[in-house]
Amino acid sequence: MNIACDLANKQCQPCEGEVLPLNDAEAEKLMAQLEGWNRRDHLITKTFRFKDYYQTMAFVNAIAWISHRENHHPDLAVTYNSCQVEYTTHAINGLSENDFICAAKVDALLTS
């Protein structure tokens, strides 16, 4: 089974600042399970490209559904044919496993 698939099957845990951010080793271990994501300081990011605005907005709406279900929300930058997705856990000013779970769920939207 694909390891990223394992992440996509997990559920986010509430995080209101009572946990510490992942250390570099923990974050890098989870990064290895994602394809095409980049880590910058305390966030992970990936840009998705689409044929047109309709496909981009359908993707954004699917992310909104994931965000609602997981209660973990990314920052999005949306253009006509792309969407940049950034995850961080604001409550701890760093990365948590929730960021990687949601990133894997977003990736799963586009896998067949």
N, C-alpha and C positions, 0 to 999 in steps of 0.2 A: 504494500500500500504506500502511496505517496505521502511523505512526511507532511508536506503543506496541507494535504487533505486532512491529516490528523488535526492540524491547527484549525482548519475550517470547520471541523466537527465539534470543537470546544465551544463553550459559552463564556462570555465575558463575566468577570466577577466585579461586584461593586468596589470602587476605589475612590475613597473620599479623602485621600491624603494620609491614611494610616499605614501605608506600605512605602518602602523605599523604591526609587527607580531602579531598573535593571542596571547592573554594572556592565562594563564593556564586554566581558567574556560572555555573560548571559545574553546580551543583545546580539552579539555576533553569532552565537549559536542559533538563535531564532532567525536572524537575517539569512543564514545559510539555507533555511527552509522555504524562503520566498524567492521568486524569480523576477528580476527586473526592478526590484525596489532598491532605493539608495538610502543610506543613513547619513544624516547631517546632524551632528550634536545630539539634541534630544528629540529628534523626529525622524520618521521614515516617510519617503515620498516616491511616487511613481506617476508618470504621465501616460494616459491612455488616449489613443487616437482612433477616430471614427470617420466614416464616410461623409456624414452630414450632421446637421444640428439635431434632427429627430433622433438619430441613434445616440448622440451624445446625451441628450436630455433623458432618454429612456434609461441609460446607464446611471445618470445622476439620480433619477427616481428610484432605481433599484438600490443604490447606495443609501438613500434616505430610509428605505425600508429596513435594510440591515442595521443602520444606525439606531433606528427606533427599537428594533428587536433586541439589540445588544446594549442599548443605552450607552453607547460610546460613539462619539461624533467626530468625523474628520473635518479638516478645512479643505474646501474645494475651490479650485480656480477653473472656471468653465469658459470655453470659447466655442466658436462655431463647430469645430470638429475635434476638440480635445477636452480632457478633464484631468487636471493635476490633483491628486489625492495626497493629503498629508495627515499622518496620524502622530499624535503625541498624547500623553496623559497629563492634561493641564493641572489636575489636582496634586500631582507629585512633581510637576515641572521636569518630566523626563519620560522615558519609555517604560511601559508595563507590558505584560504578556497580552493584555487586551488589544494593544496596538497591532500586534502580530496576528492575533486571531482575526481581527477585522480585515486586515490586509489580505489574509488568505481567503476570507469569505468574498472579498471584492474580486480577487483573481478568479475564484470559482465561478463568478458570473459569466466569464468569457471562455471557460473551458468546455469542450464538448465531450 
